[in-house]
Amino acid sequence: MRGQVAIVTGGGQGLGQAISQRLAEAGAHVVVADRNEAAAVAAAQSIESATGVRALAVYADVTVEADVAAMVAQAQAAFERIDLLVANAGIVIAGEAVNLRGDDFRRVLDVNLTGYFLCAKHVAPVMKAQRSGVIIQINSISGKRGSFGNGAYCASKAAGIGLTQSLAFELAEYGIRVNAICPGHLLDSPLWVGSLYKQYAARFRISEAEVRQKYIDAVPMRRPCTYDDVCNLLLFLASDQASYMTGQALNVTGGQEMR
């Protein structure tokens, strides 16, 4: 990855920050894009200080096409090329279908699916002109199967796999590969710690500690997914070692999902 240029959406915090850091450690220059501009700036500064590679912080709401277009333009202006897009930005709003507001359902699809589409749409012309590039969507185990009370999230991620496969067909002739990574439950991430434990504890009427154990017990390997688990696969897919792989949605689930 040395000298390559990567855009990571949602790159200012959580898994996105970990991906940005690992890419920089592998020698890539990183565009840290996030709608939390302060988090993006802090992550970029930390990356530059720790690795010595260039890191550019960019404000971007992936649901706003003008923001996405500006993000790609800033990346191209700063680095003159884009080798990798990691479409990581995403949200979860849990709730049973009969109780979930239509606006919340649309919001989840807007961020997780439309946001991915807009990022791929605007980065593709740059990669087509280069005749090379890699697009990786951070999907989920929920893209492979439904789960109780998570209809909006599962719908957005299952559709994301379909979009990944369609993009792979469209872009293959230009030397652009498109794949998705489907992690298991990142139980130590800010999303879980700051939101999902509370949501699921209320839904299941158990404690947050019991929620955590419930999800660990569902994994054959008896541990949660980690940022390193995801980053290890991402670096492989981004490299030339995966040059014959496109249109795939690969599980990192400890055996919880095997299809």
Rosetta blueprint (number, residue, H / E / L):
1 M L
2 R L
3 G L
4 Q L
5 V E
6 A E
7 I E
8 V E
9 T E
10 G L
11 G L
12 G L
13 Q L
14 G H
15 L H
16 G H
17 Q H
18 A H
19 I H
20 S H
21 Q H
22 R H
23 L H
24 A H
25 E H
26 A L
27 G L
28 A L
29 H E
30 V E
31 V E
32 V E
33 A E
34 D E
35 R L
36 N L
37 E H
38 A H
39 A H
40 A H
41 V H
42 A H
43 A H
44 A H
45 Q H
46 S H
47 I H
48 E H
49 S H
50 A H
51 T H
52 G L
53 V L
54 R L
55 A E
56 L E
57 A E
58 V E
59 Y E
60 A L
61 D L
62 V L
63 T L
64 V L
65 E H
66 A H
67 D H
68 V H
69 A H
70 A H
71 M H
72 V H
73 A H
74 Q H
75 A H
76 Q H
77 A H
78 A H
79 F H
80 E L
81 R L
82 I L
83 D L
84 L E
85 L E
86 V E
87 A E
88 N L
89 A L
90 G L
91 I L
92 V L
93 I L
94 A L
95 G E
96 E L
97 A L
98 V L
99 N L
100 L L
101 R L
102 G H
103 D H
104 D H
105 F H
106 R H
107 R H
108 V H
109 L H
110 D H
111 V H
112 N H
113 L H
114 T H
115 G H
116 Y H
117 F H
118 L H
119 C H
120 A H
121 K H
122 H H
123 V H
124 A H
125 P H
126 V H
127 M H
128 K H
129 A H
130 Q H
131 R L
132 S L
133 G E
134 V E
135 I E
136 I E
137 Q E
138 I E
139 N L
140 S L
141 I H
142 S H
143 G H
144 K L
145 R L
146 G L
147 S L
148 F L
149 G L
150 N E
151 G H
152 A H
153 Y H
154 C H
155 A H
156 S H
157 K H
158 A H
159 A H
160 G H
161 I H
162 G H
163 L H
164 T H
165 Q H
166 S H
167 L H
168 A H
169 F H
170 E H
171 L H
172 A H
173 E H
174 Y H
175 G L
176 I E
177 R E
178 V E
179 N E
180 A E
181 I E
182 C E
183 P E
184 G L
185 H L
186 L L
187 L L
188 D L
189 S L
190 P H
191 L H
192 W H
193 V H
194 G H
195 S H
196 L H
197 Y H
198 K H
199 Q H
200 Y H
201 A H
202 A H
203 R H
204 F H
205 R L
206 I L
207 S L
208 E H
209 A H
210 E H
211 V H
212 R H
213 Q H
214 K H
215 Y H
216 I H
217 D H
218 A L
219 V L
220 P L
221 M L
222 R L
223 R L
224 P L
225 C L
226 T L
227 Y H
228 D H
229 D H
230 V H
231 C H
232 N H
233 L H
234 L H
235 L H
236 F H
237 L H
238 A H
239 S L
240 D H
241 Q H
242 A H
243 S L
244 Y L
245 M L
246 T L
247 G L
248 Q L
249 A E
250 L E
251 N E
252 V E
253 T L
254 G L
255 G L
256 Q L
257 E L
258 M L
259 R L
